[in-house]
Amino acid sequence: MVNDIKAYVARRLLLLIPTLLGVTILIFAVAQLFDPIQRASLYIRDPKQLRDIDEVIEKYGLNQPFYLQYFSWFSQVLQGNFGWSQSLHMQVLDAIVTRFPATLELA
């Protein structure tokens, strides 16, 4: 019985890896539907700075092919850097950590 539970948990954890990869690739693919100018404009708060859009595209690598953008992001995630939240104006990992206790309380 205990071995069955351990085997089940191990299988579920192994299935988690391709599921997460698939979801992240799908999200990146959907983001590619927008051209780099549209995606770069999300990073610019002041409309007067729209002239700097080429710098933003270069800074965030939005002019690179899909696979390079994905692997660059994924390598950062593996190092614990989830990036910057434009809506919360803070690091994504910090946002997760500050909200995690409330999430556990609701669960």
N, C-alpha and C positions, 0 to 999 in steps of 0.2 A: 504494500500500500504506500509506504513512504517513498519507495523507489519509483513508483508510478507518478507520484506528485513531483518528485525531483526531475524525472524525465519530461513531464509535461511543462514544467517551468523552464527547463533548458530549451525545449523546442520553441516555446513562446518567445524566449529571449533571442534565440537565433533568427526567428522570423521578424523580429523587431528591426534588425539591421537592414534587410532589403526594403522593408516598408518605409523606414525613414529616408533611405536613399531615394526611393521612388517618389515620395512626397516632395522632397526638396528639389529634385529634378523637375517635377511637374510645376512647382511654384516658379522656379527659374524660367521654365519654358513659357509660362503665361506672361511673366514680366517682359519677355523678349517680344511680345506682341506690340509693345510700345516702342517707338523709336528712341534713340539715346537723348534727343533734345527733350522729349516729354519726361523721361525718367530723371534727367538732370535738373529740370525745372522744379522737381519736388525738393531738391536740396537748397534752392534759392528762396529765401523768405522775402527779400526786398526786390520789387519789380525793377528797380534801377540797376540791379546787378545782373539782369538777364544778358547784358553784353558779355558777361564773364562765363557764359554757358560752355564755351569750348574748354575753359580751364577746369570746370566741374566735370565735364565728360572725361577729360584726361585724368584728373585726380582720382576718380572712382573707377576708372577702367571701363567705362560704358562703351567705348569704341572697340573693345576687344571682342573676339569671338565668344560665343556662348560657353563653350567648354572651358576656356581660360577664366572667364568670370566665375563660373561655378567652382572650379578647382581652387581658385584664389580664395573665394569665400569659405569653402569647405575646409581648407587648410587652416584658416583663421579660427573656425569653429572648433576644430580639433585641439587648438591651442587655448581654448577658453575665451576667445574674443568673438562675441556675437555681434559686435558692431554698435552703431549709434542709433538710437530711436529718434527719428525726426519729430514725432508727435509728442514724446515725453521729454525730449531734450536731455537725455541721459543715456548711459551705457545700457544696452539691453540686459546684460547679465545682472547689473545693479537693480534694474526694474523687476526682474524675475525674483531676485533674492528678497527685495522689500515686500513683494506681494505674495510670496510663497506661504508664509504663516496663515494669512487669511484664506488662501486656497485650501490648505490642510484643514482648517477649521470648518470650512464648508463641506469637505469630503467626509 
